[in-house]
C-alpha cells in the first residue's frame, strides 16, 4: 500500500522482453482460483485498481 492505495510491483521486470498484466479479484474461490467458485480475475486499470483485494501478475512472452 502506498498512501492507502494498493501498489503491485515485481522483480525482475524484464521490460519489453515480457508482457505483464496485473489481474485483480474482489474475493477468492478455492485455492486453485476456479471461476466457478466465484473468483473472477479482471485486468486492473488505473481507474479500477482500488476495487480489488487480491492481485496476481500474468507474464507472457511477446
C-alpha angles and dihedrals in degrees: 000000000000116000089341094308124109113249117191118199136163139191133254098028102193093195115204092004089074138030112230124198122182113214126194136196130194092214140356131251115194127334092271092056095241112182093215087068093057104271108132115178114204132181109263116230131184089259096049103035093103092054096073135076099187130047140188133177121227114205121198136170114247 
